[in-house]
Amino acid sequence: FPFPYTPYRIQERFMAALYGALEAGRVGIFESPTGTGKSLSLICGALSWLRDFEEKKQQEEAQLLALEDSRQEGKKETTSAAPGCPETKDGAGEPDWITAFVQKKEERDLVDRLKEEQIRRKKREDRLEKIRHNVQLKYAAKRKRSEEDETKRLLQLSKEVLSEGVGVDVVEQLDHNEEELILAEYESDEEKKVVPGLEEDDDDLEEEHVTKIYYCSRTHSQLSQFVREVQKSPFGKDTRLVSLGSRQNLCVNEEVRRLGALQLINDRCMEMQKNKHERKNDEENEGKKRRVSRTVCPFYSYEQMQFLRDEVLVEVKDIEQLVALGRETKACPYYGSRYAIPAAQLVVLPYQMLLHEPTRSAAGIKLKDQIVIIDEAHNLIDTITCIHSVEVSGSQLCCAHSQLLQYMERYRKRLKAKNLMYIKQILYLLERFVAVLGGNVNQNPSCQAVSQTGTVLKSINDFLFQSQIDNINLFKIQRYCEKSLISRKLFGFVERYGSPAIAVKINKDNQKLAGLQNFLLTLQQGSDKEGDPPVENHQLRTASPLMQIEGFLSALTNANQDGRVILNRQGTVGQSSLKFLLLNPAVHFAKVVEECRAVIIAGGTMQPVADFREQLLSCAGVDPARIVEFSCGHVIPPENILPIILCSGPSNQQLEFTYQTRDLPQMMDETGRILCNVCNVVPGGVVCFFPSYEYEKQVYAHWEKTGLLTRLATKKKIFQEPKKANQVEQVLVEYAKCIKRCSQAEGQMTGALLLSVVGGKMSEGINFSDDLGRCVIMVGMPYPNIKSPELQEKMTWLDKTMPRDAGQTPSRVLIENLCMKAVNQSIGRAIRHQKDFASILLLDHRYARPATFNKLPQWIRERTQVKPTFGSAFAELRKVRTCILCTA
């Protein structure tokens, strides 16, 4: 395998296993600890397979075409042969010549297709080669663009000069800006959805999708990091790679970016595209009633986006470079990158884009016979569940009802019968949803108290019956919302009339609209009382609640057994909510596994893998023989890591942090004593994980009261993980600075202690390498809250649908697995490269139980020591300290 340096032995094994899985079309679960060069192994293994696959395919094509050519030559020579041969029949009763004709036609079709593909490939390669080597071409395109901009500007100026002298036409019933708020006639439910295309006749749009690898990860930064690894790899120069992202990450139109909230950015962008196509039609049908032109996006130009597409394919670029290129070429990176998908060999994209089918098809992603690699997949089941679960609040439901009712009243005379029918159905649905929460849709949700508070779970069918909406076809409503763009029209309407800041002149026509303003104002005031919500959510709640509700309606079209509806009744109707909970993520993953040639699920800590096998792959109908597992050790020497399961503390108090015992003062005191001793012998940084924010707060307050915190602070400066995401970076910077300062000063203070939370901001995606994490401590076992209605429903569903595992119920296995996945993620933060070293302390005797112990990652499990008493564990820690001082 080509590699930028001599690979570790485990990297070679990883690449060989990956190559084999791709070749055999398997579904692979691959585990390679962080710090072992997993990304490079994935890149070099997968791209080596793709290169070989392409070469083999081209050789087979060449052989077929050569065979066809030689046949044609032979035909010419034998055309003079005698035609009078007797007709024979084959076994199926068909004459031989018919069978031969059909076979030949199939062969001819295949050859024609191959020839077409060859021509396309040649055209594409020539085009990209030209761009790669011809700098002149770039400048010519740039110059042409600036000339076009100048022409447009002059044209606009002359139009403005001309229009100044012309009198205003007789005012129509509605002004031009308001015309666009009216729903177009909705022809019929069976009508084919027509997407306004670009220049459809351009054969580039019909481009065949080449065999490719779709690589997806969780966050934007992880994807950028992966692209940088590709750039450094031997494949960096000649791989056609495209990065996909959301409009929030890729939009280069400042006016749109300023909107901030993703849903608003999406909407504005779609609106501008629609304006572009309507402007084109307006120009064709130029006449007396021609509307004033609306805003179109200057970056949405097909020619410019084609240029950007080619630039993207010529050289590997991450999202930041793609955005910079978009600004420079005045082309939209969001759409330009999508045009590059068919010809790309490697497509890098976030989870949601691949795992959510509507988003996938909207982006033009075709999975048939392709390769999918899902990295950082330890949370894959939760991710699929979250993507397909939707929640709407009572205030959103009431707000949407009010907006839609005002909209209907305002334009009743202009709307066609079918539109009115669907609007009335949606209004009825909203009314029933609010009634189910115990409220009245016509009253302010913030002022309506809920009589029966609590949480109730319903099957989809039960919820539809209780809401009295089982007679409404939700599939048709969903189609209507999609095709009529009603939420977008409503958003424009509210933008125009709904903002309390804009005074609307009250006359006969818009008296009702003043009511909408007042209602929105009370909603705003009501929500402000509950504590300031983030601006983004606030904008969404008042501007486009119908969008969120469309998602909820869509979720209700899932099969009855695959989901539940949670009715969450709180103090007021506004605070109450309806939530769709997906129970069976396999239904949405099945399509990915069925269509793809091979699927690789990879991560640093995939243990325990039973979840993936049972809940995801078996339920998705994957044949067990198709599943392959690979797990490798770490690159560090065995002596560089010291994992200890500690069963009791310094005063022989047994360590068992159950919900009943963990709040006892003696348990909190014992934890403090362990930390004091560890901080005395471990230099640098110590990271201590607690099961929850609440428990960490409780322990901290107890230590403060007993004076233990002051003792700890003599050796280590104490930092706490903040709850707000935007403060994490600052805390980490301070923590790192303090450790560096202490290592240089050599005073009494030896470093810092970071109190963190399992599943919080510090337990995933943050590296505590070298001195930042010389010891990681896990306090107790972070079991999830089994009183949570969602978790209880999931447990019940698993017990009904899954087989028992080694005598344990599936729900019990789920709880154990959720706990150990969280532990493995947290303790894996410490070792980040080959020369790193650290100790890991698991404070709870239950970790030593075989079923729990076996769920630790193999590379940690092999080196773990179980210590019944604190003395022996402390002696081991002192040994490590001696080693550290020797190496220092």
N, C-alpha and C positions, 0 to 999 in steps of 0.2 A: 504493500500500500504506500503511495506517495505520502510523505509526512514532512513537516517543516524542520524536524529534528529527529534524533533517534528516539522512537517511541518506547514507553515502558512495556514490559512484557504483557501486563494486563490490558494495555491499549491495543496491542496486536490481537489478543484473544477477543476483545470486544469487537474490533473491526471485522474479524473473520466470522464471528457469530452473526453480526449484523448483515454482512454480505450474504451469508447462507440463508438468513430469514427473508431477505428481499428477493433472492433468486427463487426460493421455494414458495413465495407468496404467503408467508406466515403472518400471524398476529403475535408480535413479540413484546414481552415485558422485560425491559433492560434496566439494571441497576448498576450505577457506577458512582461511588462516593465523590462528593465535591472535593476538588483538589487533585483528581486523577486525570484531568484533561478530557472530560466527557464530551464537551462540545467539539473539540478537534477530532476525536474518535468518530463521532457521528458524521461530521463533515467528510472526512477522508474515506470512511467506510462506505457511506451512502453514495458519494459522488464517484468513487471508483466503480461501484456497481453500475451506476448510470452510464458512465463512459463506456464500460464493456458492453452493456446492453445496447447502446446506440451503435457501437461498432459492429456487433453481431447482426443487428437488424439491417444495417446498411449492406453488409456482406450478403445476407439472404436475399435482399432486394436485388442486388447486382446480379446474383446467380439466376434469379427468376427472369430478370429482364434479358440476360444473355441467352437463356434457354428459349425465350420467346423469339428473340432475333434469329437464332439458328433454325427454329421451327419455320419462321417466315421464309427463310432462305430455302429450306427443304421443300416447302409448299410450291414455290415457283418452279422448282425442278420437276415435281411430280404432277403438275396440272395437266400434262399431256397424257397421263395414264388412262387406261380404258375405264369408261363410266358404267359399264353394264354388270356390275357385281350384284348377286342376289341379296335380297333383304333378309337379315336374320333378326331374331328377337332375343332380348335378355330375359333373365329369370322373372322379372316383374311384368313381363308382357309388353314392354316398350320396345319398339324397333331400336337396334343399335345406333342408328344415325341420330335418333332423338336424344338418347342418353349422351352420346358423344357431343352433340350440339350444346346441350345444357352444361356439361362439364367445361366445354371450351368457352362458353359464354362467361361462366364464373371465372375461369382463368383470365379471359380477356378483360373482364371488369377489374379484377385484381391488378393486372398489369397496368391498365389505364390509370387506376387510382395511384399506384406506385409512381408512375411517370409524373402525374400531377403533383404528388408530394415532393418529388425530386426537384421539379421546376420551382415550386414554392420555396423549398429549402434553399436552393441555389440563389433565388431572388433575395431572400432574407439575408443570407450570408454575405452576398455582394453588397447589399445596402449597408449592413453593419460594418463591413470591412472598409467601405468607402468613408464612412463617418469616422471610423477609428483612425484612419491615416490622413484624411483630408481636412486639415484645419481650415483651409479656405472656405470649405462648404459651411462650416459653423458660422464664420463671420458673415458670409453671404446671407444666410438665414436670419442672422441677427439684424443686419442692415435692412433687409426686406421688412422685418417686423417694425423697426422704428419708422421706416417710410410710411407703412400702412397706418401706424398710430397718428403720424402727422397729418395724413390725408383725412383720417376720420375727424381729427380735431378741427381742421379747416371746414369740413363739410358741416359739422355741428354749428360752428360759428355763423356760417352763411345762412343756415336754417333759422337760427335765432334772430338774425338781422331781418330776414324776410318776414318772420312771424310777428315781429313788433308792429309792422304797419297794417296787419290784417285785423279786422274786427272779430270779436268772439262770436262763434256760432250760437244759434238759439240753444239755451240750456236744455239738455235732455232730462228725462225723468230722474236719472241718477248721474252723478259726475263720473268721469272716466275711471278714477281710482276705485270707486265703489263697484263698478261693473264687474271687476274681476273677483269680487267676493261671492258672486252668485254661482250656485252649483250649475254645472253644465247638465244638459238633458241626459238622464240615465236611461240608455236605450233598453237593454234587457239583461236579465241575470245570466243568460247563456252567451252573451256577446264576448267575443275574444278580446283579451286585454291587449290594447295596442300601445306599445311604448314608443313615443316619438324618437326615432333613431337619428343618427347623424347622416352622413352621405351613405345610404344603404347600398348603393351600387358599387361602392369601393370594395374590391376583392380582398383588401387587407382585413376587413371586418370578419370575413368568412374564414379567417385563418384557422387551420387545424391545430388542435391542442397537442403539442408534443408530449412524450412521456416525461413526467417531471416529479419532483419531490416537493411536497407541501410541508414546511417546517413551522410548527406553531409553539408559542410559549405564552406565559401568563402576562408579562408586563412589557411595556414599550422599551424599557431600559435593557431587559433581558434579550429582546430581539436585536437591539442595536449592538449589544455585546457579541451576539452570535454572528452578525454580519461582519463585524471587525475581525472575528476569528477566521471567517471565510476569506477575507481580504489577505490575511497573513498566510493562509494555507497555500499549498502548491496549485490549488484549483482557482485561486483568486483572480488570475489574469483572464482565463478563458471560460468562466462560468457565466451563463446568462441568468442573473439573479434579480428578482424584483421584490421590494418591501411593500407590503400593504398596511394600511392603518385607517383609523377613523378620520372623518373630516376635521375633528378637533385637532388631530396631530398634523394633518396634511394640507389644510386649507391655507392659501396664501392671500386671500382677499381680506384685507384688514377690516373692512366694514363688517364682514360676516364674522370674522374671528372675535371681534369685540363683544358679540352676543354672549360668549362664555359658555352657556349651557349647551351640551351636545345636541339635545333635541331641537333647540332653537336654531343652531347652526345647520343641522340637517334640513330643517324646514325652509330656511332662507335660501339655501343652496338649490333645493328642488324648485322653489318658487322662481328663482332667477332663470333656471333652465327652461321652465315652462314659458316664462316671458320671452325667452329667445325664440322658441318655436312659434309662439303666437305673433311675435313681431314679424317673423318671416311671412306668416300667413297674411298679416295686416298689410305688408308691403305688396303682396300679390293681389290682394283685394282692395287696393287703394281706392277710397271713395269719400263721399261726404261725411260718413259717420266714423271715419278712421279715428281710433283712439290715440291719445298722446302716448308716446313710447314709454315703456316701464323699464325699471333697472334691469340690465342683464349683466352677467359676470364677464368682465373683460378677459379673464383667464380661461374661459370655457370656449376655446377655439379649436376646432378639429385639427387644423393644419399644425398649430403649435403643439397640441397634445401628441400628435404623431411624431413630431420632432423629439419631444421629451421621451416618448416611448423608446425610440431608437437609442437615445443617449443613455437611458437606463439599462438597456440590454447590452450596450457596448462595454460598460464598466460597472463593477460592483459598487453600489452606493447604499449607505444606510439612510434612515428616514430624514435625519438632519441634512445630509447632502442632497437628498431628493427635494426637500423643501427649498433649499438654497438654489438648486437648479431650476425649480418651478418659478421662483422669483426672477431669476436672471432671464429665463426664456419666455416669461409672461405666459406660462402654460400651467394648467391645473394639475398638481401632482396626484391628487386623489383619483381623477379619471385617467390621467396619462399613465399611471402605474397599472391601472386595470387593463388598459389596452395592451400592456406588455405581457399579460398572463399567458396567452396561448403559446407564444414563442419561448417563454422562460423555462429554464431547466430546474431552477430552485425558487420557490415562492415562500417568502417569510411573512408570517401573519399572526395576529393575536388569536387566542382561543376562540372568542365569541364568533369571529368571522367564519371559522371552520365548523364549529359545533352547532351553530344555529342555522337551520336549513334556509329560512327566508333570506338571511343575510348572505349566506353562501351563494344562493342563486342570483341575488341582486348584484353581487360582485363579479359574476361570470366565472365562478370556480366550478370546474367539472372534475369529479373525483373518479370517474370510470377508468379502471385499470391504472390508476396513479398510485404513488407512494405517499403515505402520510406519517410524519414523525411528530409525536406530541411530547415535548420536553417539559421538565418540571411538573410531571404528571401525578405527583403524590396526592393532589387534591382533585383529580379529574372527576370523580363521582360527584363531589360537592359542586364543582364548577358547572357541570351539565345541569344539575338540579337548580342551581341559582339562576343560570341563563334562562331557564324555562319556567321559573316561578315568578309570579307578579303580585304586587300588593297595591290596592287603591284605598284611599282614606275616605271617610264620610264627607269631609269638606271638599275633596276633589269631585265626588259624585254630585253633591249639591251645586257646586260651582259650574260643572259641565252642563247640568240640567238647566240652570238659569241662563247660561250663555246660549245654549241651543234654542231654548224657548224664545229668547229675545231675537235671535237670528231669524227664526221661523216667522215671528210676528212682523219683523221688519220687511222681509222679502216674500211674504206669503203670495202676493199677487204675481210675483215673477218666477216662482218655482213651479216646476212641472209636477203632475200628480204623483208620479213614482217617487220623486224626491221627498215630497211631503209625507208619503206613506212610510218611507224608511225613517225619516226624522221622527215621526210620531212613535214608531217602534222603539227607536233608541231612547226617546224621552220616557217611554213606558218602562224600559229596562232599568234606567237610572232611578226612576221612581220606586220600582220594586226593590232594587238593591238597598236604597236608603231605608225602606220600610223594614227589610230584614234586619237591619242594624238597630231598628227600634225608633226611627225618626220620621220626620215629614219633610219631603223634598222642598216644600215651599217656605220653610222657616230657616232662619240662620242656624247652621249646624253647630256653631260654637256656643249657642245659647240653649240648645236642646239637651237636657240631661238624659242619660240612658238609665232605664229602670233596672234591667237585669244585666249587671256587668259580668264579665268572664269570657272564656274562650270556648267555642263549640266547633267541632270538626264534622264536616258532612262529606258524603260522597258527592261527585258532580251531579248525578241524577237527583239525589235527595235535595241538594241545594236548588236545582232548577224547579223541582216540584214545590218546595217551600216558598220560593220567590214567585211562584205562579207564572213562570215564563217558559215552561216546558213545551208550550204550543208555538213558540217562536223559533224559526229556523236560524240558528246562530251562524251557520256556515254562510247563508245568504247575506246576513248583516255584515259579517267579516269581509265578504267580497265587496259589498257596497262601500264600506269605509275605505277599503283599499283603492277602489276604482274612482270613487267620486272625490277623493281627497278632502272629505268633509272636515277633518280636524284642522287641515291647513287653512281652509276657507274661514273656519271659526276663529282660528288664531288671528287671521287678518282682520276679522270683524272686531274682535276684542281689542286688538292693537289700535283700531280706529276709534272705537267708542268706549272701551272698557277702562282705560287708564283714568284713575281718579284725578290725576294732575290736569287732564284736558277738560276744560269746561265746554259742555255741549249746549248749544243754544236750544232752549226748550220751545218747541213749537208742536203743532199737532202731530207731525210725522214722528218726531223722535222723543216724545214724552216718555215712552216706555224705556228708551235707552238710558234715561236718567236713572230709572229704577235699577238697571244693570250696574251702572256706576256705583250707586249707593250700596248695592248688594256686595260688589267686589270690595268696596271700602270696608264694610263691616267684616267681611272675611279676613281682610288684611289686618284689621285691628284685633280681631279674634285670635288670629295666629300669632300676632306680636305678643299678646299676653302670655302665651305659652312659652315664651323664651325665644330669642331671635333665631329663626332658622337660617341655614346658610343661604346666601343670595341665590345660588343656582336653583335650589329646590323651591325657593320662594317664587322665583320667576316662573318656574314650570307650573307651580300650583295655580297661580293666578292666570297664566297665559294659555296653557294648553293641557288642561286636565284630561280632555277627551283622548289625547294620544295614549296616555297611560291606561285609560279605560279600554281602548281598543285592544291593547295587549292582554288585558284581563279577559275580554270576550273571546279572544283568540285561544287563550289557555283553556277556556271552558269547552272547546271543541275536542280536547283530548279524550281518549277512551276512558270510560267510567272507572275502571279498575286501576288506572295508572296515576291518578292524582286525587287530591282532596281539596276542599274549600274550607278555609279557616275563617270563622266569624269571630272577630276580636272586638268585643264590646267594652269600651273604656268609659270614663266619666261623661263625655259628651259625644254626640253623633259625629262631630268634626274630628275628634281624636280616635274614634272607632275605625275599624278597617276590615276589608275583605281581602283574603290572600289565597292565591292558588298555589298549592304545594305539589311539586312533581315527586311521586314516590318511586317511579320506575325510570331511571335515566337511560336504561338500555334501549327503550323504544326510539330515542333520538340518536343513539350511537349506532344502532343496528345498520342504518343506511350507509354510514361511513364505512363500516366493516364489510358490508356486502359489496359495495361498489369498488372499493380500492383493491389494487393488486396485493398490497401488504400494508399493515399498520404497525408502527413501533411506538410503544408507550414507554418513555424513558424518564429517569429521575435519579437524584442523588441518594434518596432514601425511599425505596418503594415498599419496604417491609411494613406491615404484613401484606403479602400479595393476594391472599385469599379473597379479599374484597373485589379486586379487579376481575379475578376468575369467575367468582360466583355472581356478584351483582351486575357486572357490566357485560362480560363476554358470554357467559352461559345464557343469561337472559336475552342477549342479542342474537342468540341462535348460532354462536360460533362453535364449530366442531372442536372438541377438546384436542384432537390430533393436530389441529392447525395452530394451536397456541404453543409458543416456545418461551422459556424463561432463561434469562442470563443474569448472573450476579457476580461481581468481581470484588476482590479485596481492595485494600488501600495501598498506596505506594510508600507509605511511611514504614520505617522499621518497627517491629513489635514493641520495642522498649520506649518508643516515643509517645505512647498513649497508655494511660493508667485508668481504666474504668473500674469503679468500686461500687458494689451494692452494700449500703450500710444498714445493718439491722437494728442497731441501738446507738444512743448518744453517749457523751462523756459521763453522764450520771446513770448509765445503764437503763435509761427510759427507752422502752421499745418504740421504734419509729413506725407508726401506722397512722397516716393522715386521712382518716375517713371523715365524712361530713360530721359524724358525731364527736370524734376525738380531736380534730385539728384545732378547734377553738379553745381547747383547754389551756390555761396559762402554762402548765408544765411542758406541753408540747411546743409552745411558742418559745419558752425559755430554752429548751433543749436545742431547738433550731438555731437560736442566737449563739449558744455556747459552741456549737459545731462551726458556725461561721467565724467566730472569734479565733478559734484554734486554726482554722484553715488560713485565715488572713494573716496570722502570725508567721506561717511557714511558706505560703505561696507568694512569690514576688509578682509584680505587674498587675494585670487585671483579673478580677474574679467576677463571673456572671452568675447570678442566682435567679432561677426561674420559679415563680409561684403559679399555682393552678388558675388564679383569677386576679383581676385588679382589686376586687373587694378584699380578698384574703391578704394580698400584699399590703394593702392599706391598714388592715386590722393588725397584722404582725408589726408593721412599722410603728404604729401608735403604741402598741404594747411595749416594744423595745425602748421607745422614747420615754415611756413612763417608768420603766425599771432601770433606766440608766445604761442599758446595754449598748444603745446606739452610740453613746459617748465613748465607750470602750472600743467599739468597732472603728470609730472615726479617728482614733490615734494612729491606726495602722493604714487605713484606706479611706480615701474621700468617698462619700456615699452619693450615688446618683440613682434617681428613680425613672423608670420608663414613663414618658408622658402619654396621656390618653389621646392627645391631638396629634395627628399625623405630621402636621407642619412644624412641630417642635422636636421631632425625633432627631433630625439632622443636627440641630444645635446641641442637644444632649450628648450625642455621639462624639461630636467634635471636642466638646469640653472634656469628656471622659478620656479620649485619646491623648489630648494635650496634657492632662493631669498625670497619666501613666508615663508619658515621655519625660515630663519634668522630674518626677520622682526617681526614674531610673538614672537620670543625670546627677541629681542632687545628693543621693546616697544619705538621706536623713532618716528620721524615725518612720516617716510616712513611706510605704513601699509601693503604693499604686492606688488603684481605685476599685470600688465594689459597685456593680450595676445591678439593681433589683429590677428584674424583668418579669414579663407575664407570658405564659405558654399561649400560643395563638395570637399574641400581640404583635406589635410592629417589629420587635427585635428578634422574634423567634423564626422569621423566614426572610431569606434574601439578604441578610446582613452578615458580613464576615467578621468573626472575632479572631483573626489570625494573629500568630506570634504573641507579643506581650498583651494584646487586647483581650485575650482569653486563655490564660494559663490554667484556669480551673473553671469548669462549668458545673453548677450544682442544681439538681432538680429536687424541689421540695414536694414530697408526696407524689400521688399519681393523678394527673389531670383528667379525670373522668368527666364526660359531658354532663350537663344537667338533665337527668332522666325525667324530671318533672315537666320538661318542655313539651307542650302538646304536639309540636311537629315531630320531635324525636320519638315520642310514644307511638304516634301513628305509623312512623317508619318501622319501628320495632314490631308492631302488630302485623304490618304488611309483610315483613320479612319472615316472621314465624309462620304466616299462612302460605307463603309462596316458595320458601327455600327449604332444602333438606337440613337435618341436624348435622352438626360437624363435631365428630369425636365426642358424642354424648352431650354437647352443648347446644342450646337453642341458638338459632341465627341471630336473635336480638342480643343475646349475651355476647356472642362473638363480635357483633357490630360495636358494642360499647367498649370491649377490650381493644379492638382494632383502632377505633377513633382515639382512644387514650394513647396507645403506643405509637400511632402515626405522629401525634403531636409531640411526644417525648423524643422520637427519632429526629424530627425536624429541628428541635431545640438543641439537642446535644451534638448534632452534626455541625453546629456553628463553629466549633473550636478548632478542628484540624482542617486547614485550607490549602496546604501544599506539602511537598515531599519532606522538607526539613522542619516542619512545624512540630510542636509537642505540647501536650496538655493532659490534665487529669479530669476525670468525669466522676462526680459523686451522685449516686441515686439514693435519696434519703427515704427509704420505705422498705421494710422487709418483704413486702408482697412482690417486689421485682424479682425475687429469687424463685418464685413459683415457676415450675417448668414451662407452663403454657404462656406465661408472660415473658419469661427469660428468652424463649425461642423467637419472640417477635422483635427482639433487638436486631439491628443490622449485623450481618455476619462478621464483618471486620471488627466490630466492637465486641460482639458476643464472644468471639474466640479469645479475647484478651481480658475479659471481665473476671474480677475476683469478688467472691461473696464474703463479707467480713461481719461475723456475728457481734463483735465488740468494736468500740471506737479506737481503743489503744492500738490494735494491729493495723487498722486502716491509717491511723495517724503516722505510724512508723513508716508505712509505704510512701505516704506523702512527703515525709522528711527525706527519704531516699531520693525522690524525684528532685527535691529542692537542691540536694547535694550535687546531683548530676547537672542541674541548671547552672549552679554556681561554678562548677568545673568547666562547663562549655563556655560560660561567660568569661 
